[in-house]
C-alpha cells in the first residue's frame, strides 16, 4: 500500500523549501527594480519566472496529495 501523507520531517522540509522559494522570489522582485542593465534584468526575470513556476508546481502537487487523503 502506498503512503500518501507526509512524515513530520518531510513536512518540515517542504515548508523550508516553500519559504526558500518565496524568499528568492521576493529578493529577485525587489532587486529587479534597481537593476539598470537590460541583460541582467532579463536574466533575473527568467529566474523569477522559474521560481514562480516551481512554487506553483509544488503547490499543485501538495494540493493533489491532500485531496487524495
N, C-alpha and C positions, 0 to 999 in steps of 0.2 A: 504494500500500500504506500502510495506516495505521500510525502509530508507536504502540506500546503501552507502551514503557518511558519513564521519566522521564530527562531530561537531568540532568547533575550540578547545574546551577544550579536546576532545578525541584525536585530532591530537597531541596536546601538550603532553598528557600522553603517547601516543605511541612513540613519539620522545624521551621522557625521559626514557622509557623502553628500547628502542634500544641503547641509549647512555650508560645506566647502564650495559646492557649485553655486549656491546663492551668493556667497561672498565674492566669488570670482566674477559673477555677473554684475554685482554692484560696483566692484572696483573697475572693471572694464568700462562700464557705463559712465562713471564719473570721470575717469581719465580720458575718455574719448572727447569730452567737452573741451579739454585744454590742449589736445594734440593738434598741431598745425600741419604736419607732414601728411599729404594725401595717401601715400603708400602705406605708412604706418597706420593711419586711420582705417584704411581698407582692411589691412591685416587684423586689426583689433575688432572690426565689425564682423569679420568671418569667425574669429574666435568667440565673440559674443553670441553669434547665431548658433554655433556649435554647442556652446554651453547651455543655451536655452533649449535647444532640441534634445540634448542629453537629459536635462531635467524633466522635460515633458515626457520623454520615453520612460524614464524611471517612474514618473507619476502614473503613467498608463499601466505599467507592469504591476505596480503595487496596488492600484485600484482593481485590476483584474484578479489579483490574488485575494484581495479582501472580499470580492464578490463571490469567489468560488468557495469560500468557507461556509 
